[in-house]
Amino acid sequence: MIENQQIEWKESWRDDHLKGICAFANTRGGVLEIGRNDNGEIVKVTNATKLMEDIPNKIRDMLGIVVAVDWPGKNGEKVIRIEIEPQPYPVSYKGRYYTRIGSTTQELRGNALDHFLLRKTGKRWDAVPVPDVALEDLEHQVIERFRERAVRSQRLGRDVMTEDDAVLLEKLHLMDGAYLKRAAVLLFHPDPEVIVTGAFIQIGYFESDSEVRYHDEIHGDLLTQIDRTLDLLLTKYLKAWISYEGIQRVETYPAPEDALREALINAVAHKDYSSGAPIQIRVYDDRTSFWNNGRLPNGWTENDLISEHASEPYNPDVAYTLFRAGMIEKWGRGIRKMQDACESHGIPGPLLRFEKTGLRVTFEHLSPIGRKLSPGPQGEMLERDTLRLLRRIFAFDEEAEIGKLRQQRRGTQFGFDIKLEACFAANNENVRCHVECKSFDKEIRFGELLEKLHDAEREQPNLDHWILIAPRARLGNGSNGSVGEQISEQKFPFTIQLWTADEGVRSLFGLEPDVYDHWIDHPPDEPHPRDWNAEKREAVRQRWLAKLRPPLRLPSVWANYVTDSRQKALFIENDDEKDLMALWMQNQYISLGALDAGGVPLPGGLERSVLDWLRLREKPRVAIVLGDFGDGKSAFTYMFSRTLLEQFRENPADGWLPVRFPLRYFSRPSTSAREFLRDRLEEISSNIAEWNGIVEEKNVLVILDGMDEMTQELTDEAVRKNAIDLLLDCCNREFRRVKKILITCRKSFFENLGQREYVDDKLEGPEILTIQPFDKSRVYGKLEERITPEQRPILHSLRQMHDPIGLARKPLFFRMLLNTLADASDPEDLSSETAIYEGYVRRCLERKYEYLETDGQNRKRDELIAGTLGILQRMAMEMHRTGRNYICLHRLAGLSVDEREIASRLWEEAKDKSDETDAVRRIGVRSLLTNVTADVDVKDAKKWPVEFCHRSVWEYFLAAGIEAALREGMVDALQVLFDTFIGPEVLRFTVDLMQRREHDYRDTLRQLANLNRKGGYDTLTEEEQKRRSRSGTTAVTLLYQWSGELPGENLEPDAAG
């Protein structure tokens, strides 16, 4: 037994599994078993008795369904078995809907969600009522035209001519009670696009797939669109040939009018109007195609459309009205009618191709031009000319190939005239191609190709592409579909490309104008290839070279991961996505230098050093990149991953496939290495089994980003439990078959590890690289590229100051300095790291402070911003005290009425909304806070959970809260330092803030430092003594770094740690 669409296994219970249960309920039902690993092996379930009580209640409360939860015994071992029945109504989890696709859980969004909800409620899209449109909004003249057509076709009686419009619409099933349906708006409204986006038709005349010569758009009601489109096709886009039968003039169109009409009406009746995309008609010299964003009925293929079938329209109410108007059949005969019309016209039947985005119907044009050469001379000409042409895009030994051709027999038998077996892509010697060329002017049939393909599979095990070039041939249609469709159903270890007349091979031959003239009938009103300029010629060449990319040979989700231009799958959940993508898209990234373990600069910088490590196929298997706070460790992993993916696309056999794992998501409670891996894979819709296959076949680089972020508490025990053990479990168990692992970590965290030798030993001597920040001249040059002329005087002043430009050598501060520079008017605003943070934070709030105001507050601008800063400080301290990576604003204790109103606005501003206008107004707060991205306890889901957008922002507000408590005096400071273990970055922030304030902290810090001298110390519990010692240690450190002083000779030794 394995996991499939109706069975899923989990080692332990997490509330996130409610998504999977929701998906089962929305699909065909299923079983979720808690207590099995991915191999189906039973593992121990902790708290099973309690889970048996909690799980049904959570499912009922969160999903609104009742399931069967059982705990059967088997060989003395037990799993929790949750059986979910399919539900007749839609089930949501936290307002989102999920479904099962194969063995994965997928969220439904966009059109897929719309169709799901409609299907569950028993409605079709065109039957949904439209309350905002009344009967009088419809075009009465169009309804009258419909009446005339319906009577003329004898599908409605003459009494409809005198019936009221409302009665007629009821007869046509276009009313839902008192409301019009969407179908009525489409059919009879003068501008249906006010309700339905994209409800129009585009038609264009194309010179090639990418070059349109002229085009039209047809708007209005559907009946008018059909009439006007057909008229434009026959009068503007398709040129009839004139002939005479006796004295009778005869006009012959390239495609039969009846077939064109049928294809057009079918596109209108079967389109998925919820897509927002118009129907598109493309007219070429040699063909006309109709495309609509339609869907085949469940379980149908193109073959079902071609064969005899019952009518099953996508929009039943639209189709019923068109039927009554005499425009379509009710028996599913539309395709048959098109085929008959094409046969009578002397052209092949329509080619039907269901693409990912919709259905395309293509008609080949009738051509009056005949060719006179016999097959033998044609073949010789093609052989000679094609070799010259092929040199443009392939690399091969031309002398050897000509020798083969001279030994080849000529004749009229079926055969390929040129065969290049040892051929490579001209721009990539790693791409091996087999090219065959054919000179016949006829349809190519699937059976004629199949033997050749099997020969190539048997004789050329390392082949990447099998290519047929036939400039005059077209792909035939058989009983099992077109050649292309039948080939796509075959499983060959190479790609199959058919470069024929109907696949646009004309432009390839245009690279050699003399060759083009031999084989291509050039349209007289188009520029001839000999008139192409060098830029045009190279663009065409690159377009054909792009077809010769090395095949990825990856599952579809991983192929999408590699080829996605924005590389969104490099992120997990929010994961600083916007900041990192801005580095790339806005050209803000500056490459980093690197130091070896002895501190010596390495040539070529960090990227070159890591690439050199990857080339060492053996040990060390693990490399660790160290950097200080803000040095750009995450930015490097993102930019480096993009580089590797680009290289992988060019050479999948030897390139590296990077997968980023941000380790801060490992800090979630009760997360095992296996579940962390599974969660990351689910982000890209993959699974463990697929991952294992990728790891076995490809060079996979796992990037574990942010070892120091796996734990907030820095005691040896916490670091060992929360970071080291889990990290080693990842590297040596879950990723044991991965060829290379790259880890990033803060330098101070790694160098102070109490178990450093243990880690080095378990990782078998990792390569250690340290980031060397870029020099100040590069910082200045990059800032100059990015700023406006008005900002140059401030930047010039900054050049004389060491701190700001020096700090901006770190990528984090470079971005912050760049953003702050846009608003700053005084160089002092940028005088230090803390000044940059203070200015950045304050401007974030000032920029949109009015959205934090509430009715009746009557608070001044400065008061409102100060109150907001205070809440943010308390949030940071509470998160540190509890050790959680988010805070519930609704539960923040001790807020006044006004402060609670501010907290409410912070939550509203932090929520992730997709509306673009709303995003603009929220930019201030969302630069500091975001709605929580980690898993949230069920009890917290409605309590306004948020997190800081970056760890450094949280550290700044924690330091600001500590400084404010010290300023208030001993009581507040004692409470904060008792509860807070302060790391080095927070200490540095705190001291800098203290130095910027005009306040004397000596008395408070001395009192804290000497707490251990007070009576009763020995009677305290061990935990209380630790807390006093910790606060004393922190106080001594703060006092010394702030003032250079120590508390005095009477300081107890324990207070200094």
SVG drawing of the C-alpha trace seen along z (x, -y; Angstrom):
<svg xmlns="http://www.w3.org/2000/svg" viewBox="-49 -69 95 78">
<polyline fill="none" stroke="black" stroke-width="0.4" points="0.0,0.0 1.3,-3.5 0.1,-7.0 -2.4,-8.1 -5.3,-10.4 -7.3,-8.8 -4.6,-7.7 -2.0,-9.9 0.4,-9.1 1.8,-11.4 4.2,-10.6 2.6,-12.9 -0.4,-15.2 -0.1,-18.9 -3.0,-21.3 -1.7,-21.9 -3.0,-18.4 -6.5,-20.0 -5.7,-21.2 -5.4,-17.6 -8.6,-16.6 -10.3,-19.6 -9.0,-18.4 -10.2,-14.8 -13.7,-16.2 -13.8,-18.3 -12.6,-15.5 -13.5,-11.8 -12.9,-11.3 -10.0,-9.4 -8.1,-8.2 -5.4,-10.1 -3.3,-7.8 -1.3,-9.4 1.6,-7.2 3.1,-6.1 6.2,-7.4 6.5,-7.9 7.4,-4.2 4.2,-3.1 6.1,-1.9 4.4,-2.4 6.0,-4.8 5.1,-5.7 2.4,-8.3 2.8,-10.4 -0.3,-11.7 -2.5,-9.3 -5.3,-9.2 -5.5,-13.0 -5.3,-13.3 -8.3,-10.9 -10.3,-13.5 -8.8,-16.6 -8.8,-15.7 -12.5,-15.2 -13.3,-18.4 -10.7,-20.4 -12.1,-19.0 -15.7,-19.8 -14.8,-23.3 -12.4,-24.3 -14.0,-22.4 -17.6,-22.0 -17.7,-18.3 -17.8,-15.1 -15.3,-12.3 -14.7,-8.8 -11.5,-8.7 -10.4,-5.2 -7.3,-3.7 -7.2,-0.1 -4.5,2.2 -2.2,4.2 0.6,6.5 0.5,4.5 1.2,1.2 -1.4,-1.4 -2.1,-4.3 -4.8,-6.9 -7.0,-6.4 -9.2,-9.3 -11.8,-8.4 -13.2,-11.4 -16.3,-11.1 -16.7,-13.2 -18.9,-16.2 -21.8,-17.4 -21.0,-21.0 -17.7,-23.0 -15.5,-22.7 -13.0,-25.4 -10.1,-25.7 -9.4,-29.2 -11.4,-30.6 -9.4,-28.6 -10.4,-25.6 -8.2,-22.6 -8.4,-19.6 -6.5,-16.4 -4.4,-16.1 -2.7,-12.8 -1.1,-12.2 -0.7,-16.0 -2.9,-18.6 -3.4,-21.7 -5.1,-25.0 -7.9,-26.1 -7.5,-29.6 -8.9,-31.8 -11.0,-30.1 -10.4,-26.7 -12.0,-27.8 -14.9,-29.4 -15.7,-26.2 -15.3,-24.1 -17.8,-26.2 -20.3,-26.3 -20.1,-22.6 -20.6,-21.9 -23.7,-24.1 -25.1,-22.4 -24.8,-25.4 -23.2,-26.1 -21.3,-29.4 -23.7,-30.9 -26.7,-30.1 -25.6,-32.3 -28.0,-35.2 -26.9,-38.8 -28.7,-41.2 -27.2,-44.3 -28.7,-44.0 -32.4,-44.5 -34.6,-43.4 -34.7,-46.9 -30.9,-47.0 -31.0,-44.4 -31.0,-45.4 -34.5,-45.0 -33.5,-45.0 -31.2,-42.0 -34.0,-40.1 -36.2,-40.9 -33.4,-39.6 -33.3,-36.4 -37.1,-36.0 -36.9,-36.3 -34.1,-33.6 -35.9,-31.3 -39.1,-31.4 -37.2,-31.1 -35.4,-28.0 -38.8,-26.6 -37.4,-26.0 -39.9,-28.3 -43.4,-29.0 -44.6,-32.3 -46.3,-33.2 -42.9,-34.3 -43.1,-37.4 -45.8,-38.9 -44.6,-37.6 -43.3,-39.9 -39.5,-39.8 -39.8,-38.5 -41.9,-35.5 -39.5,-34.7 -36.5,-34.8 -38.3,-32.5 -38.9,-30.0 -35.2,-30.2 -34.2,-29.4 -32.5,-32.8 -34.2,-33.9 -33.6,-32.8 -36.6,-34.0 -36.6,-37.8 -33.0,-37.9 -31.4,-37.6 -28.8,-34.9 -25.2,-35.6 -26.2,-33.9 -28.9,-36.5 -26.4,-39.3 -23.9,-37.7 -26.6,-37.1 -28.6,-40.3 -26.8,-43.1 -25.2,-45.8 -22.0,-45.6 -21.7,-42.3 -18.1,-43.3 -19.5,-45.4 -20.3,-42.1 -18.0,-39.6 -14.4,-40.6 -13.0,-39.4 -16.4,-38.7 -15.3,-39.7 -13.4,-38.3 -10.0,-39.2 -9.0,-38.5 -5.6,-39.1 -3.6,-38.4 -0.2,-37.0 3.0,-36.9 4.4,-34.5 3.4,-33.3 4.9,-36.5 4.3,-39.1 0.8,-40.4 0.1,-42.6 -3.3,-43.9 -6.1,-43.0 -9.7,-43.8 -11.7,-43.4 -15.4,-42.6 -17.5,-43.6 -21.2,-43.6 -23.8,-40.9 -22.9,-37.4 -25.3,-37.3 -23.7,-40.5 -20.2,-39.2 -20.9,-36.0 -22.3,-37.9 -19.6,-40.7 -16.7,-38.2 -17.8,-35.9 -18.3,-39.0 -14.8,-40.3 -13.3,-36.9 -14.8,-36.6 -14.4,-40.2 -11.1,-41.3 -9.0,-38.4 -9.6,-35.5 -9.0,-36.3 -11.3,-34.4 -9.9,-33.1 -12.0,-34.0 -12.9,-31.5 -15.6,-31.0 -18.0,-28.2 -19.1,-29.4 -20.1,-32.9 -20.8,-32.3 -18.3,-33.9 -17.2,-31.5 -15.5,-32.7 -13.5,-30.0 -12.2,-30.8 -9.1,-29.1 -11.3,-27.4 -15.1,-26.5 -17.5,-29.1 -19.7,-26.5 -16.7,-25.1 -15.6,-28.5 -19.1,-29.4 -19.4,-26.2 -16.0,-26.7 -16.8,-30.3 -20.2,-29.4 -18.7,-26.4 -16.0,-28.7 -18.7,-31.1 -20.9,-28.4 -18.2,-26.4 -15.9,-29.2 -15.0,-29.5 -16.1,-33.1 -14.8,-33.2 -11.2,-33.1 -11.3,-36.8 -9.6,-35.9 -11.2,-36.7 -11.8,-34.2 -8.8,-34.5 -8.8,-33.9 -5.4,-33.8 -5.3,-34.0 -2.1,-33.0 -1.2,-32.5 -1.6,-28.8 -4.1,-28.3 -6.8,-29.8 -7.1,-28.8 -9.8,-29.4 -8.9,-29.4 -11.1,-29.7 -10.4,-29.2 -12.8,-26.2 -12.7,-22.9 -13.4,-19.5 -16.1,-17.6 -14.6,-15.4 -12.8,-12.4 -13.0,-13.6 -10.1,-13.8 -9.8,-15.3 -10.6,-11.8 -14.0,-11.9 -14.8,-15.2 -13.9,-13.7 -15.9,-10.6 -19.7,-10.4 -20.8,-11.9 -23.7,-13.5 -23.8,-17.3 -22.5,-18.5 -22.1,-22.3 -19.9,-24.1 -22.5,-26.9 -25.9,-25.1 -28.1,-28.2 -26.1,-30.0 -26.1,-26.9 -29.8,-26.4 -30.6,-29.9 -28.2,-29.5 -29.9,-26.2 -33.3,-27.9 -31.9,-30.5 -31.0,-27.7 -27.3,-28.4 -26.1,-25.1 -27.2,-21.4 -28.4,-19.7 -26.9,-16.4 -23.1,-17.0 -22.6,-17.1 -20.6,-20.3 -17.2,-18.6 -18.7,-16.2 -20.2,-19.1 -16.7,-20.8 -15.1,-17.6 -17.7,-17.2 -17.3,-20.8 -13.5,-20.4 -13.7,-17.2 -16.0,-18.8 -13.6,-21.8 -10.6,-19.6 -8.7,-20.2 -7.9,-18.0 -10.3,-18.0 -9.9,-20.5 -7.0,-19.8 -8.2,-19.9 -5.7,-20.4 -6.5,-20.8 -3.8,-23.0 -3.2,-23.8 -5.1,-27.1 -7.9,-26.0 -9.0,-24.4 -7.6,-25.3 -9.2,-24.3 -7.1,-24.8 -8.1,-24.7 -5.4,-24.2 -5.9,-26.6 -6.5,-25.4 -3.5,-26.3 -3.7,-27.0 0.0,-26.6 1.4,-23.3 5.0,-22.1 6.6,-20.5 9.8,-18.9 9.9,-15.1 10.8,-13.6 14.4,-12.6 15.7,-16.0 13.7,-17.6 15.6,-15.4 19.0,-16.2 18.3,-19.9 17.1,-19.7 20.1,-17.7 22.6,-20.2 20.9,-23.3 19.9,-22.0 23.4,-21.2 24.3,-24.8 21.3,-25.9 21.8,-23.5 25.3,-24.9 23.4,-27.9 22.0,-26.0 23.9,-22.6 27.5,-21.6 28.7,-18.6 31.4,-17.3 30.2,-18.5 32.6,-16.5 31.6,-13.3 27.9,-14.1 28.4,-14.8 30.2,-11.5 27.2,-9.7 24.8,-11.5 26.8,-10.5 26.4,-6.8 22.6,-7.2 20.1,-5.9 17.7,-8.3 14.2,-7.6 10.5,-8.1 10.3,-5.7 9.5,-7.1 12.8,-7.9 14.6,-10.7 17.1,-12.5 19.5,-13.7 20.4,-12.0 22.7,-13.7 23.4,-11.2 26.5,-12.9 25.1,-16.4 25.2,-18.9 23.5,-22.2 25.6,-25.1 25.5,-26.9 25.8,-24.0 28.1,-21.0 26.4,-19.1 23.2,-18.8 23.2,-15.8 20.7,-15.8 19.6,-13.4 18.3,-15.3 16.4,-13.8 15.2,-15.8 12.4,-15.0 11.6,-16.5 8.1,-15.1 5.1,-17.4 2.6,-15.2 1.1,-14.5 3.4,-12.7 1.8,-9.9 2.6,-8.6 3.3,-5.1 5.9,-6.3 7.8,-8.0 7.5,-5.4 10.1,-2.9 12.6,-5.7 12.0,-6.8 12.5,-3.2 15.7,-2.9 17.1,-6.1 16.1,-4.9 17.9,-1.6 21.0,-2.9 21.6,-6.3 21.3,-6.0 22.5,-9.6 20.3,-11.4 18.6,-14.6 16.5,-15.7 15.1,-13.8 14.2,-16.4 12.4,-16.1 12.8,-19.0 10.3,-19.0 9.6,-22.4 6.7,-21.3 5.2,-18.5 2.4,-18.7 1.5,-16.6 -1.4,-14.2 -4.4,-13.3 -5.3,-9.7 -8.1,-7.9 -6.1,-8.3 -5.5,-12.0 -2.8,-14.1 0.8,-13.1 1.9,-15.5 -0.7,-14.2 0.2,-10.6 3.9,-11.3 3.2,-13.1 1.6,-10.0 4.8,-8.0 7.5,-7.7 10.9,-8.2 14.1,-9.2 14.5,-12.2 12.3,-15.0 10.7,-14.8 10.5,-18.0 8.7,-18.2 9.8,-21.2 7.2,-21.2 5.3,-23.8 2.5,-23.9 5.0,-24.4 6.4,-27.6 9.6,-26.2 9.5,-28.9 11.4,-31.3 14.2,-28.8 14.7,-28.6 14.8,-32.4 18.2,-32.3 19.5,-31.3 17.5,-33.4 18.7,-31.2 17.6,-28.1 14.3,-29.8 13.6,-30.6 14.0,-26.9 11.5,-25.6 9.2,-28.3 6.3,-30.0 6.9,-33.5 3.8,-35.7 4.2,-38.7 3.1,-41.3 5.7,-40.3 9.3,-41.4 11.6,-38.8 14.2,-37.2 17.0,-38.7 15.8,-42.1 16.1,-41.1 18.7,-43.1 21.3,-41.4 19.3,-41.9 16.2,-40.2 18.3,-37.4 19.9,-36.7 16.6,-36.9 15.2,-34.2 18.3,-32.1 18.1,-32.4 14.4,-31.4 15.3,-28.1 18.3,-27.6 16.1,-27.9 14.3,-24.8 17.6,-22.9 17.9,-23.5 19.0,-20.4 15.9,-18.5 15.6,-18.7 14.3,-15.1 12.5,-16.2 9.0,-15.7 6.7,-18.5 6.7,-20.4 10.5,-20.3 10.7,-21.4 8.6,-24.4 10.8,-25.1 13.8,-25.3 12.3,-27.3 10.2,-29.8 11.7,-33.2 10.8,-34.8 12.1,-31.7 9.4,-32.1 9.9,-28.5 13.3,-29.5 11.2,-30.8 9.3,-29.1 6.1,-31.0 7.0,-34.7 10.7,-34.2 11.9,-37.8 10.7,-37.2 10.1,-40.9 13.4,-42.1 15.4,-39.4 13.6,-39.6 14.1,-43.4 17.9,-42.8 17.7,-41.0 15.0,-43.0 16.3,-46.4 20.0,-45.5 20.9,-46.3 23.0,-43.3 26.8,-43.7 28.8,-40.4 30.6,-39.4 34.2,-38.7 35.3,-35.6 38.0,-34.7 39.4,-31.3 39.5,-29.7 42.7,-31.6 41.2,-35.0 43.1,-35.2 41.0,-36.8 40.1,-34.3 40.4,-35.2 37.1,-35.6 35.0,-36.3 32.4,-34.1 30.5,-32.8 33.7,-31.6 34.8,-30.0 31.6,-28.1 31.7,-27.0 35.2,-25.7 34.0,-23.7 31.1,-22.3 33.7,-21.1 35.3,-19.0 33.2,-15.9 34.4,-14.2 34.8,-15.7 34.2,-18.1 30.5,-17.4 29.4,-20.3 30.4,-24.0 29.6,-26.7 29.4,-30.3 29.8,-32.6 28.9,-36.3 28.1,-39.0 24.7,-40.6 23.5,-42.1 26.4,-40.7 23.9,-39.3 24.0,-35.5 20.4,-35.0 20.9,-37.4 23.9,-35.4 22.0,-32.1 19.2,-33.6 21.4,-35.1 23.7,-32.1 20.7,-29.8 19.6,-31.9 23.0,-31.5 23.1,-27.7 19.5,-27.4 20.6,-29.3 23.6,-26.9 21.4,-23.9 19.0,-24.9 22.0,-24.9 23.5,-21.7 21.1,-19.5 23.5,-16.5 26.4,-18.2 24.8,-21.4 23.8,-21.8 20.1,-22.0 19.9,-24.2 17.0,-24.0 16.9,-26.6 15.7,-25.6 15.4,-28.8 16.1,-27.3 14.0,-29.8 11.0,-27.7 12.7,-24.8 12.0,-26.7 8.3,-25.8 7.3,-23.6 7.6,-19.8 9.1,-20.0 11.2,-17.0 13.7,-16.9 11.4,-14.7 8.4,-17.1 10.6,-20.1 11.6,-18.4 8.1,-17.4 6.8,-21.0 9.4,-22.5 8.6,-20.1 4.9,-20.8 5.7,-24.5 6.6,-23.4 3.9,-20.7 6.4,-17.9 6.8,-15.0 9.4,-12.7 9.3,-10.0 9.8,-12.6 12.6,-14.2 14.4,-10.9 14.3,-10.3 15.8,-13.8 18.5,-13.3 19.5,-10.0 19.6,-11.3 20.8,-15.0 23.5,-17.0 21.4,-18.5 22.7,-21.3 20.8,-21.7 21.1,-25.2 20.3,-25.4 20.1,-29.1 20.3,-30.6 21.6,-28.0 21.6,-30.7 17.9,-31.3 16.9,-27.9 16.9,-29.0 16.3,-32.2 17.7,-31.0 21.5,-30.9 22.3,-28.6 24.4,-25.5 21.4,-23.2 19.0,-25.2 21.5,-25.5 22.2,-21.7 18.5,-20.8 17.0,-23.4 19.9,-23.8 22.7,-21.3 20.8,-18.1 18.2,-19.0 20.8,-20.3 22.8,-17.1 19.7,-15.1 19.0,-16.9 22.5,-16.6 23.3,-13.0 19.9,-11.4 17.3,-13.2 19.9,-14.6 22.4,-11.7 22.2,-11.0 22.5,-14.7 25.8,-15.4 26.5,-18.8 25.1,-20.9 25.7,-24.6 25.0,-26.1 24.9,-29.7 25.3,-31.1 26.1,-34.2 29.8,-34.2 29.5,-35.0 26.9,-32.2 29.1,-29.5 32.4,-30.5 30.9,-30.5 29.3,-27.1 30.1,-25.0 30.0,-21.9 32.0,-23.2 34.4,-20.2 31.4,-17.9 29.7,-19.6 32.9,-19.6 33.4,-15.9 29.8,-15.0 29.9,-17.0 33.3,-15.4 35.4,-18.6 33.3,-21.1 34.7,-23.8 34.6,-27.1 34.2,-30.4 33.7,-33.8 32.0,-36.7 34.3,-39.7 32.1,-42.8 32.5,-44.7 34.8,-47.8 33.4,-51.3 34.1,-52.5 31.8,-49.9 29.1,-50.9 29.4,-54.5 29.3,-53.6 26.2,-51.4 24.4,-54.1 25.2,-56.7 23.6,-54.4 20.4,-54.1 19.7,-57.7 18.1,-60.7 20.1,-64.0 18.3,-65.6 19.8,-63.0 23.4,-63.5 24.4,-66.3 23.4,-64.1 25.3,-61.2 28.4,-63.4 28.2,-64.4 27.9,-60.8 31.1,-60.0 33.1,-62.0 31.5,-60.0 32.9,-56.5 29.9,-54.8 27.1,-55.0 29.1,-54.0 31.0,-51.4 27.8,-50.0 26.4,-49.9 29.1,-47.4 26.6,-44.9 23.8,-44.2 21.1,-44.6 22.2,-48.1 22.8,-49.0 19.1,-48.4 18.1,-50.2 20.4,-53.2 19.1,-53.3 15.5,-53.5 16.3,-56.0 18.4,-58.2 15.3,-58.8 13.6,-60.5 16.5,-61.9 17.2,-65.7 20.1,-65.7 23.3,-63.6 23.0,-63.1 19.9,-61.0 22.4,-58.4 25.3,-58.9 25.2,-55.3 23.6,-51.9 21.0,-52.8 20.4,-56.2 19.6,-54.4 17.2,-52.1 15.5,-54.9 15.1,-56.9 13.9,-53.9 11.3,-52.9 10.0,-56.4 9.6,-57.1 7.8,-53.8 5.2,-55.1 5.2,-58.7 4.7,-57.8 1.2,-56.4 0.5,-57.4 -3.0,-58.6 -4.1,-55.0 -3.2,-54.3 -5.6,-57.0 -9.0,-56.0 -12.2,-57.9 -12.3,-59.9 -8.7,-59.4 -7.8,-63.1 -4.1,-62.3 -1.3,-64.4 0.9,-62.9 3.9,-62.5 1.8,-61.0 0.3,-58.5 3.7,-57.5 5.2,-57.3 2.3,-55.1 2.8,-52.8 6.5,-52.5 5.7,-51.6 3.4,-48.8 6.0,-47.5 8.6,-47.4 6.3,-45.5 5.5,-43.0 9.3,-42.4 9.9,-41.8 6.9,-39.5 8.0,-37.4 11.5,-37.1 10.1,-36.2 7.8,-33.5 10.3,-32.2 7.7,-32.3 8.3,-33.8 4.9,-35.6 2.7,-37.6 -1.1,-37.9 -1.9,-41.6 -5.3,-40.8 -3.7,-39.2 -1.1,-41.8 -1.6,-42.7 -1.9,-46.1 -3.1,-48.1 -5.2,-51.2 -8.3,-51.8 -6.3,-54.0 -3.5,-51.5 -5.9,-48.7 -7.2,-50.7 -3.7,-51.2 -3.1,-47.4 -6.3,-46.8 -5.0,-49.1 -1.6,-47.4 -3.3,-44.1 -5.4,-45.4 -2.3,-47.0 -0.2,-43.8 -2.7,-41.5 -1.7,-40.1 -4.1,-41.6 -3.7,-41.3 -5.4,-44.6 -2.7,-46.8 -4.1,-50.1 -4.3,-48.8 -0.7,-47.5 0.4,-51.1 -1.2,-52.6 0.0,-49.7 3.7,-50.0 4.7,-51.8 3.5,-49.3 4.2,-46.3 7.8,-47.3 7.9,-46.4 5.2,-43.8 3.5,-41.1 0.8,-38.6 2.3,-35.5 3.8,-33.1 4.6,-30.2 2.0,-27.7 -0.3,-29.2 -2.0,-27.4 -5.7,-27.0 -6.5,-29.1 -4.4,-32.0 -5.8,-32.1 -8.3,-34.8 -6.2,-36.7 -4.4,-38.9 -1.1,-36.9 1.8,-39.0 5.5,-38.8 8.3,-41.3 9.2,-41.3 12.9,-40.7 14.8,-39.4 16.9,-42.6 13.8,-44.7 12.6,-42.5 16.1,-42.9 16.0,-46.6 12.6,-46.9 13.7,-44.5 16.7,-46.7 14.5,-49.8 12.2,-48.2 15.1,-47.4 16.5,-50.9 13.1,-52.4 12.8,-50.1 16.2,-51.2 15.2,-54.8 12.1,-54.3 14.2,-53.0 14.9,-49.9 11.5,-48.3 10.9,-48.2 14.5,-47.4 14.5,-44.5 11.4,-43.0 12.8,-43.2 16.3,-41.9 14.9,-39.1 12.9,-37.8 15.3,-38.5 18.5,-36.8 20.1,-39.4 22.2,-38.2 25.2,-40.2 23.3,-42.0 20.6,-43.2 23.2,-44.3 24.9,-46.4 21.6,-48.0 20.8,-48.7 24.2,-50.4 23.9,-52.5 20.4,-53.6 21.6,-54.5 24.5,-56.6 22.0,-58.5 19.8,-59.4 20.5,-62.2 20.0,-60.1 22.2,-58.8 21.6,-55.1 24.4,-54.5 22.2,-54.2 19.8,-51.7 22.6,-49.6 24.6,-49.6 21.6,-48.5 21.0,-45.7 24.6,-44.6 24.7,-44.4 21.5,-42.4 23.4,-39.4 24.6,-41.3 21.1,-41.7 20.0,-39.5 18.3,-36.3 20.2,-35.4 21.1,-32.0 17.5,-31.2 16.4,-31.7 15.6,-28.8 18.2,-27.8 16.1,-29.3 15.8,-32.6 19.5,-32.7 20.1,-32.2 17.8,-35.0 19.6,-37.4 23.0,-36.4 21.8,-36.8 20.4,-40.3 23.6,-41.2 25.8,-40.0 23.8,-42.0 23.8,-45.1 27.6,-45.0 28.0,-44.6 25.7,-47.5 27.3,-49.8 30.8,-49.1 30.0,-49.4 27.9,-52.5 30.2,-54.4 33.5,-52.5 32.9,-52.0 32.4,-49.0 30.0,-48.9 32.7,-49.0 34.9,-46.8 32.1,-45.5 30.5,-43.7 29.8,-40.1 31.7,-37.7 28.5,-35.8 26.9,-39.0 29.5,-39.2 28.8,-35.7"/>
</svg>
